[in-house]
């Protein structure tokens, strides 16, 4: 998870943005992984959240929607690990909310219980 978070700090979706990691909202105390502001246009903001999970779900989309609302961001991006499952329904829901889902290079760490 931390590798994926480090990876998104330099991701191509953040080109042209001034990036702040783990920026906390004073009002709601919400804290997305990466928050970016375009230095030429302060109203152009982006939220990027790293997800190192088995499957990206609608609850993850809802979380990023909340971040967008709190930080007045126009764009939202979810960077999922390379082996995360993303259904077509989740992609449609993200597209409707102006959230882009991209895959990172990092794989999630799988837990084997040995049973």
Secondary structure, 3 states (H helix, E strand, C coil): CHHHHHHHCCCHHHCCEEEEECCECCCCCCECCEEEEECCEEEEEEEEEEECCCEECHHHHHHHHHHHHHHCCCEEEEEECCCCEECHHHHHHHHHCCEEEEECCCCCCCCCCCC
